[in-house]
């Protein structure tokens, strides 16, 4: 069985995993963990989208 992910799917999975770890390790309360994890996830995805657009502009 082989898994073939696109770059975007791989970035989403990495963002999700890293955000969970950041939320758990950087905050003490459960509510703060969830909020910080979502905050990090949003920044990761935003960064992926900005980097993708920048690479598209450079290629053209």
Secondary structure by P-SEA (a helix, b strand, c coil): cbbbbcaaaaaaaaaaaaaaaaaaaccccaaaaaaaaaaaaaaaaaaaaaaaaaaaaaac
